[in-house]
């Protein structure tokens, strides 16, 4: 069970803060059921109410600072996604984004970055689907790393890039 004040990953909405745990007196709420009151961190408006014992939606704790640093250091070792059939490309993207797994987010980002570069070299544009899922995965990853490392989300792309260059022994 998560605690009030904790940051968690909520499947479709990304980083949320647990603002309360209580029974709800809203239409559709099960009497006697405990619900998390969640506030999406990187959205201006909105609240989410999710049953404490729900297994319908993936929820997990945010990475610790140590886990976040380990993940960044391991990015070069995380393989790109293997997509054997173009017809299933979007389904694979969707599964990766909704997995709530940072390694899957890195994998989709690497895959779509390479795919974008290849398409540009061929004189083609990036597809809307690719761009949409790239942004979702990047948004989720950067949001979680920012919370875990106590940094601003807007600085995460540059921070990761610089950190990887430092690990490779390159000048930043």
ABEGO torsion letter per residue (X at the ends): XBBBGBBBBBAAAEBBBBABBBBBABBGBBBGBBBBBBBBAABABEBBBBBAABAABBBBBBBBAAAAAAAAAAAAABBBBBBABAAAAAAAAAAAAAAGBAAAAAAAAAAAAAAAAAAAAAGBBBBAAAAAAAAAAAAAAAAAAAAAAGBBAAAAAAAAAAAAAAAAGBBX
